[in-house]
Amino acid sequence: MEYFSYFDLCFAILISLYLVHRAKKKRDEVIIIKPEYEYYSKGLAVKFFATFAFCGIYLFYYQGGDTLAYYKGVKAFYKLFWDNPSDWFYIMGNGYNWQTWAMFDYDSAPPKYMFRDSRTRLVLKMTSIISLPALGGYFSTSILLATISYQWIWKAFTLACDKYPNIKKQMAISFLYLPSVVFWGSGIMKDTYTFAASCFCLYGVHAIFITKKNVTKNAAQLLLAMYLILSIKSYILFALLPGILIYTNFERIKKVKNTLVKILILPVSITVIATISQMFFINFEDEFGKYSADQILEEAAVQQHDLQRSVYGSNSFDIGKYDPTIRGVLAKLPVAVNAAIFRPYLWEVGSPTMLISALENAILMVVVVYFLFKIGPFRFFKLIGKDSYLLFCLSFTIVLAFGIGLSTANFGALVRYKIPFMPFFVSLFFVMNLQTKKS
């Protein structure tokens, strides 16, 4: 098989065993002062298992797919590095043109559609760096990428544990063990980068502006995370920014002891959030591309039309036609959000990999419905309004789920696009369950 070798598989297994051993050693060193590290090596082991499963399914079962196309491009970069390092460095610092494309050998060039697209080209460049210590292997590169991305996911988990130390196990389920999230966020794909970056954004903002912890280091990582999201899947930043601004302002307001001052600050903060969001999306309109303010509604309607059932058959779904206007789009909010969070349903499964998400969705739906009936909608929003983390989780989930459900009609894409908000959405209900027990 073209991308498989026993040496690469054995090397990847050795790397994973060594890294898990190191993780256990680190856990034992810090667990007394940081109890959440009980889950550090366990989460990494789950991540590696998902990575091997992801690579194996696409290599042996599908024998193709985006991840193998990405790897073909990474392999081309890897070969170029050893054949002509100066050309490799030149390509790493430049975009697509006839000169950069001609530097690759015809027989080993990356897929042209990936090299021409700035988003996929960035994934190829970043992963090609990781492939160097992995000796260019498919499994080994995937394992190292999973290791690096895990560090940012771990940061979001530690933030959640710091805020809610009594439900560390539930937070581990949300961030480290959620099957569809671990599986779809563990291969050589755009989603692996953007999911990890999304997790770090909340942690980075909290560390810089709230706890003021390792500001320089966290600021550098935050800028990198935002750059990756903006360059690869900019619409995620569209969903992240309002929630992060709300979270930051509420956390800072909590530190104000005077109630009257809090009341006066609140409307000002809301106005500032709205203004910053509007200025951000206007100034970065080119970067947001089809998700920019003046194009997002029309683009969503076009995508729904292009991805209709007659094209993708049973692997697609339809939320119905709508007008590309604010009123027409908002009318689809409930059905779009429901589709992004809870579909595919069990009876809509069309492949083994989709079954993972369908089973997870079924369990999640039962839990959400039970919890909403248990506490009621009024108390639900009351609890959220008191907690900045819950406000972020709900805001990020609703905005991103709305955009995904509105513009995506293919289950294969849906199960991958939804993973950035899933840990936050699941953790939301664990936190609310804790709060209802306390009250």
C-alpha positions as CSV (number, residue, x, y, z in Angstrom):
1,M,0.0,0.0,0.0
2,E,1.3,3.4,-1.0
3,Y,1.2,5.2,2.3
4,F,1.8,2.2,4.7
5,S,5.0,0.7,6.0
6,Y,5.6,-1.6,8.9
7,F,8.5,0.6,9.9
8,D,6.3,3.7,10.2
9,L,3.7,1.8,12.2
10,C,6.2,0.4,14.6
11,F,7.9,3.8,14.9
12,A,4.6,5.4,15.7
13,I,3.8,2.8,18.3
14,L,7.2,3.3,20.0
15,I,6.7,7.1,19.9
16,S,3.2,6.8,21.5
17,L,4.4,4.4,24.2
18,Y,7.3,6.7,25.0
19,L,5.1,9.8,25.2
20,V,2.5,8.1,27.4
21,H,5.3,7.0,29.7
22,R,6.6,10.6,29.9
23,A,3.0,11.8,30.5
24,K,2.6,9.3,33.4
25,K,5.9,10.5,34.9
26,K,4.8,14.1,34.7
27,R,1.5,13.2,36.2
28,D,3.2,11.5,39.2
29,E,5.4,14.6,39.7
30,V,2.6,17.2,39.9
31,I,-0.6,15.3,40.9
32,I,-0.3,16.4,44.5
33,I,-0.5,20.1,43.7
34,K,-2.5,19.7,40.4
35,P,-5.0,16.9,41.0
36,E,-6.4,17.2,37.4
37,Y,-3.2,15.6,36.1
38,E,-4.7,12.3,37.1
39,Y,-6.2,12.5,33.6
40,Y,-3.2,13.8,31.7
41,S,-1.7,10.4,30.6
42,K,-5.2,8.8,30.2
43,G,-6.3,11.6,27.9
44,L,-3.1,11.3,25.8
45,A,-3.5,7.5,25.5
46,V,-7.1,8.0,24.3
47,K,-5.9,10.6,21.8
48,F,-3.3,8.1,20.5
49,F,-5.8,5.3,20.2
50,A,-8.2,7.6,18.3
51,T,-5.3,8.6,16.0
52,F,-4.4,5.0,15.1
53,A,-8.0,4.3,14.5
54,F,-8.5,7.3,12.3
55,C,-5.4,6.6,10.3
56,G,-6.2,2.9,10.0
57,I,-9.8,3.4,8.9
58,Y,-8.9,5.9,6.1
59,L,-5.9,3.8,5.1
60,F,-7.4,0.3,5.0
61,Y,-11.2,0.8,5.0
62,Y,-11.8,3.9,2.8
63,Q,-8.4,3.7,1.1
64,G,-8.6,7.4,0.4
65,G,-10.1,10.6,1.7
66,D,-8.9,14.1,2.7
67,T,-6.4,13.0,5.3
68,L,-4.5,10.8,2.8
69,A,-4.6,13.7,0.3
70,Y,-3.1,15.9,3.0
71,Y,-0.4,13.3,3.7
72,K,0.5,13.1,0.1
73,G,1.2,16.8,0.2
74,V,3.1,16.5,3.4
75,K,5.2,13.8,1.9
76,A,6.0,16.0,-1.1
77,F,7.2,18.8,1.3
78,Y,9.2,16.2,3.3
79,K,10.9,14.9,0.2
80,L,11.7,18.4,-1.0
81,F,13.3,19.3,2.3
82,W,15.8,16.5,2.0
83,D,16.3,17.0,-1.8
84,N,16.6,20.7,-1.8
85,P,16.3,22.5,1.6
86,S,16.6,26.0,0.0
87,D,13.5,25.4,-2.1
88,W,11.7,24.0,0.9
89,F,12.4,27.2,2.9
90,Y,11.4,29.4,0.0
91,I,8.1,27.6,-0.4
92,M,7.4,27.8,3.4
93,G,7.7,31.6,3.1
94,N,5.7,32.1,-0.1
95,G,2.3,31.3,-1.5
96,Y,1.2,29.6,-4.7
97,N,2.7,30.6,-8.0
98,W,4.3,28.9,-11.0
99,Q,7.8,29.2,-9.4
100,T,6.9,27.5,-6.1
101,W,4.8,24.8,-7.9
102,A,7.7,24.0,-10.3
103,M,10.0,23.3,-7.3
104,F,8.2,20.0,-6.7
105,D,8.9,16.9,-8.7
106,Y,6.0,16.1,-11.1
107,D,5.6,12.6,-9.7
108,S,5.7,13.6,-6.0
109,A,4.0,17.0,-6.0
110,P,1.2,17.7,-3.5
111,P,-2.4,17.7,-4.8
112,K,-2.6,20.9,-6.8
113,Y,-6.0,22.0,-5.4
114,M,-4.6,21.8,-1.9
115,F,-1.4,23.7,-2.7
116,R,-3.4,26.5,-4.5
117,D,-5.8,27.0,-1.6
118,S,-4.2,29.1,1.2
119,R,-6.1,27.3,3.9
120,T,-5.0,23.7,3.0
121,R,-1.6,24.9,2.0
122,L,-1.0,26.2,5.5
123,V,-2.0,22.8,6.9
124,L,0.5,21.2,4.5
125,K,3.3,23.6,5.6
126,M,2.6,23.2,9.4
127,T,2.4,19.4,9.1
128,S,5.5,19.1,7.0
129,I,7.5,20.6,9.9
130,I,6.0,18.0,12.2
131,S,6.8,15.2,9.7
132,L,10.6,15.9,9.9
133,P,11.1,14.3,13.4
134,A,8.5,11.7,12.4
135,L,10.7,10.6,9.5
136,G,7.9,11.4,7.0
137,G,5.7,8.5,8.1
138,Y,1.9,8.7,7.9
139,F,1.2,7.2,11.4
140,S,4.2,8.8,13.0
141,T,3.4,12.3,11.7
142,S,-0.2,11.8,12.8
143,I,0.9,10.8,16.3
144,L,3.2,13.8,16.7
145,L,0.4,16.2,15.5
146,A,-2.0,14.6,18.0
147,T,0.6,15.2,20.7
148,I,1.0,18.8,19.9
149,S,-2.7,19.5,19.5
150,Y,-3.4,17.7,22.8
151,Q,-1.5,20.4,24.7
152,W,-3.9,23.1,23.8
153,I,-6.9,20.9,24.5
154,W,-5.4,20.1,27.8
155,K,-5.2,23.8,28.6
156,A,-9.0,24.2,28.1
157,F,-9.6,21.2,30.3
158,T,-7.4,22.6,33.2
159,L,-9.3,25.9,33.0
160,A,-12.6,24.1,33.4
161,C,-11.2,22.1,36.3
162,D,-9.9,25.2,38.0
163,K,-13.3,26.8,37.8
164,Y,-15.2,23.6,38.8
165,P,-12.8,21.4,40.8
166,N,-15.6,19.1,42.0
167,I,-16.4,17.7,38.5
168,K,-13.0,16.9,37.1
169,K,-14.1,13.5,35.8
170,Q,-17.0,15.1,34.0
171,M,-14.7,17.7,32.4
172,A,-12.4,14.9,31.3
173,I,-15.3,13.3,29.5
174,S,-16.2,16.6,27.9
175,F,-12.7,17.6,26.7
176,L,-10.6,14.4,26.6
177,Y,-12.9,11.4,26.1
178,L,-15.8,12.5,23.9
179,P,-15.6,9.9,21.1
180,S,-16.5,11.9,18.0
181,V,-14.4,14.9,19.1
182,V,-11.3,12.7,19.9
183,F,-11.7,10.8,16.6
184,W,-12.3,13.7,14.2
185,G,-9.7,15.9,15.9
186,S,-6.8,13.4,15.7
187,G,-5.8,13.1,12.1
188,I,-3.9,15.2,9.5
189,M,-6.9,17.5,8.8
190,K,-7.8,21.1,9.2
191,D,-10.1,20.2,12.1
192,T,-7.2,19.0,14.3
193,Y,-5.6,22.4,14.1
194,T,-8.8,24.5,14.5
195,F,-10.2,22.5,17.3
196,A,-7.1,22.7,19.4
197,A,-6.8,26.4,18.6
198,S,-10.4,27.0,19.6
199,C,-9.7,25.4,23.0
200,F,-6.7,27.5,23.6
201,C,-8.4,30.8,22.7
202,L,-10.5,30.7,25.9
203,Y,-7.6,29.6,28.1
204,G,-5.3,32.1,26.5
205,V,-7.7,35.1,27.1
206,H,-8.3,33.9,30.6
207,A,-4.6,33.6,31.4
208,I,-3.7,37.0,29.9
209,F,-6.6,39.2,31.0
210,I,-8.0,37.5,34.2
211,T,-5.2,35.6,36.0
212,K,-2.3,37.4,34.3
213,K,-0.4,34.1,34.2
214,N,2.7,33.7,31.9
215,V,1.4,36.6,29.8
216,T,4.1,36.7,27.2
217,K,4.1,33.0,26.6
218,N,0.3,32.7,26.5
219,A,0.0,35.9,24.3
220,A,2.3,34.3,21.7
221,Q,0.3,31.1,21.7
222,L,-3.0,33.0,21.6
223,L,-1.8,34.9,18.5
224,L,-0.8,31.7,16.9
225,A,-4.1,30.0,17.7
226,M,-6.1,33.0,16.3
227,Y,-3.9,33.1,13.2
228,L,-4.5,29.4,12.6
229,I,-8.3,29.8,13.0
230,L,-8.4,32.9,10.9
231,S,-6.3,31.3,8.1
232,I,-7.9,27.9,8.1
233,K,-11.5,28.2,9.2
234,S,-12.2,31.9,9.9
235,Y,-15.9,31.4,10.6
236,I,-15.0,29.7,13.9
237,L,-13.5,33.0,15.1
238,F,-16.8,34.6,14.1
239,A,-18.5,32.3,16.7
240,L,-15.7,32.5,19.3
241,L,-15.3,36.3,19.6
242,P,-18.7,37.3,21.1
243,G,-18.5,34.6,23.7
244,I,-14.9,35.4,24.7
245,L,-15.7,39.1,25.0
246,I,-18.7,38.3,27.1
247,Y,-16.7,35.9,29.3
248,T,-13.8,38.4,29.8
249,N,-16.1,41.3,30.7
250,F,-18.2,39.3,33.1
251,E,-15.0,37.9,34.8
252,R,-13.6,41.4,35.2
253,I,-17.0,42.7,36.5
254,K,-17.1,40.0,39.1
255,K,-14.0,41.5,40.7
256,V,-15.8,44.8,41.2
257,K,-17.3,44.7,44.8
258,N,-19.6,47.7,44.5
259,T,-23.1,46.6,43.2
260,L,-24.0,50.1,41.9
261,V,-20.8,50.2,39.8
262,K,-21.5,46.7,38.4
263,I,-25.0,47.9,37.3
264,L,-23.5,50.9,35.6
265,I,-20.7,48.9,34.0
266,L,-22.9,46.2,32.5
267,P,-24.6,48.1,29.7
268,V,-21.4,49.8,28.8
269,S,-19.7,46.4,28.6
270,I,-22.4,45.1,26.3
271,T,-22.1,48.1,24.0
272,V,-18.3,47.7,23.9
273,I,-18.6,44.0,23.0
274,A,-21.1,44.8,20.2
275,T,-18.8,47.6,18.9
276,I,-15.6,45.5,19.0
277,S,-17.3,42.6,17.3
278,Q,-18.7,44.8,14.5
279,M,-15.3,46.5,13.9
280,F,-13.5,43.2,13.9
281,F,-15.6,41.6,11.3
282,I,-15.6,44.7,9.1
283,N,-11.9,45.2,9.3
284,F,-11.2,41.5,8.6
285,E,-13.8,41.1,5.9
286,D,-11.3,39.8,3.4
287,E,-10.0,37.2,5.8
288,F,-13.5,36.0,6.6
289,G,-14.1,35.6,2.8
290,K,-17.5,33.9,2.2
291,Y,-18.3,34.3,5.9
292,S,-18.0,38.1,5.9
293,A,-20.9,40.2,7.0
294,D,-22.2,41.0,3.6
295,Q,-21.9,37.5,2.1
296,I,-22.7,35.0,4.9
297,L,-26.4,34.9,4.3
298,E,-26.2,34.4,0.6
299,E,-23.4,31.9,0.9
300,A,-25.3,29.8,3.4
301,A,-28.3,29.6,1.0
302,V,-26.1,28.8,-1.9
303,Q,-24.3,26.0,0.0
304,Q,-27.6,24.4,1.1
305,H,-28.8,24.4,-2.5
306,D,-25.5,22.9,-3.8
307,L,-25.4,20.2,-1.1
308,Q,-29.0,19.1,-1.7
309,R,-30.1,15.5,-1.2
310,S,-30.1,14.6,-4.8
311,V,-26.3,15.2,-4.9
312,Y,-25.2,13.4,-1.7
313,G,-28.1,10.9,-1.3
314,S,-28.6,9.4,2.1
315,N,-25.4,11.1,3.4
316,S,-27.0,14.5,3.4
317,F,-29.9,16.3,5.1
318,D,-32.1,19.2,4.3
319,I,-33.3,22.0,6.7
320,G,-35.5,23.4,4.0
321,K,-35.2,26.4,1.7
322,Y,-35.0,29.9,3.1
323,D,-34.5,33.5,1.9
324,P,-31.0,34.9,2.3
325,T,-32.3,37.7,4.6
326,I,-31.9,38.2,8.3
327,R,-35.6,37.4,8.8
328,G,-35.4,34.3,6.6
329,V,-32.3,33.0,8.2
330,L,-33.5,33.5,11.8
331,A,-36.6,31.5,11.0
332,K,-34.3,28.6,10.5
333,L,-32.4,29.0,13.8
334,P,-34.0,26.2,15.8
335,V,-33.8,23.6,13.0
336,A,-30.3,24.6,12.0
337,V,-29.0,24.5,15.6
338,N,-30.7,21.1,16.2
339,A,-29.1,19.7,13.0
340,A,-25.6,20.8,14.0
341,I,-25.9,19.5,17.6
342,F,-28.0,16.3,17.3
343,R,-27.7,15.0,13.8
344,P,-27.0,12.5,12.3
345,Y,-29.7,10.5,14.1
346,L,-29.3,6.8,14.5
347,W,-31.5,6.0,11.5
348,E,-29.5,8.4,9.3
349,V,-26.2,6.5,9.7
350,G,-24.5,5.8,6.4
351,S,-21.0,4.7,7.4
352,P,-19.1,3.2,10.4
353,T,-17.5,6.5,11.3
354,M,-20.8,8.2,11.3
355,L,-22.1,5.7,13.8
356,I,-19.8,7.1,16.4
357,S,-21.4,10.5,16.2
358,A,-25.0,9.1,15.9
359,L,-24.6,7.1,19.1
360,E,-23.1,10.1,20.9
361,N,-25.9,12.4,19.6
362,A,-28.6,10.0,20.8
363,I,-27.2,9.9,24.3
364,L,-26.6,13.7,24.3
365,M,-30.2,14.3,23.2
366,V,-31.7,12.2,26.0
367,V,-29.5,13.9,28.6
368,V,-30.4,17.4,27.3
369,V,-34.1,16.8,27.1
370,Y,-34.2,15.2,30.5
371,F,-32.2,18.1,32.1
372,L,-34.3,20.8,30.5
373,F,-37.5,19.1,31.7
374,K,-36.0,18.7,35.1
375,I,-35.0,22.3,35.8
376,G,-37.3,24.2,33.3
377,P,-36.3,26.8,30.7
378,F,-36.6,29.8,33.2
379,R,-34.1,28.3,35.7
380,F,-31.9,27.1,32.8
381,F,-31.3,30.7,31.6
382,K,-31.1,32.0,35.2
383,L,-28.2,29.6,35.9
384,I,-26.5,30.6,32.7
385,G,-26.9,34.3,33.4
386,K,-24.9,33.9,36.6
387,D,-21.9,32.2,35.2
388,S,-19.4,33.6,32.7
389,Y,-18.2,30.2,31.6
390,L,-21.7,29.0,30.9
391,L,-22.4,32.2,28.9
392,F,-19.4,31.5,26.8
393,C,-20.4,27.9,26.2
394,L,-23.9,28.7,25.2
395,S,-22.9,31.6,23.0
396,F,-20.1,29.7,21.2
397,T,-22.4,26.7,20.7
398,I,-25.4,28.5,19.4
399,V,-23.5,30.8,17.0
400,L,-21.3,28.1,15.6
401,A,-24.0,25.5,15.5
402,F,-26.3,28.0,13.7
403,G,-23.7,28.7,11.1
404,I,-22.8,25.1,10.5
405,G,-26.4,23.8,10.4
406,L,-27.4,26.7,8.1
407,S,-24.7,26.1,5.5
408,T,-23.8,22.4,5.8
409,A,-26.0,19.6,4.4
410,N,-23.5,16.8,4.3
411,F,-23.2,14.5,7.3
412,G,-19.5,13.8,6.6
413,A,-18.7,17.5,6.9
414,L,-21.1,18.1,9.7
415,V,-19.6,15.6,12.2
416,R,-16.2,17.3,11.7
417,Y,-17.3,20.9,11.7
418,K,-19.1,20.6,15.0
419,I,-16.2,19.4,17.2
420,P,-15.0,22.8,18.3
421,F,-18.1,23.6,20.3
422,M,-19.0,20.0,21.5
423,P,-16.7,19.9,24.6
424,F,-18.1,23.2,25.8
425,F,-21.7,22.3,25.1
426,V,-21.4,19.0,27.0
427,S,-19.5,20.6,29.9
428,L,-22.3,23.2,30.1
429,F,-24.7,20.6,31.3
430,F,-22.2,19.0,33.7
431,V,-21.7,22.4,35.3
432,M,-25.4,23.2,35.5
433,N,-26.1,19.8,37.1
434,L,-23.5,20.7,39.7
435,Q,-25.1,24.1,40.4
436,T,-28.6,22.6,40.7
437,K,-27.4,20.2,43.3
438,K,-25.8,23.1,45.3
439,S,-29.0,25.2,45.2
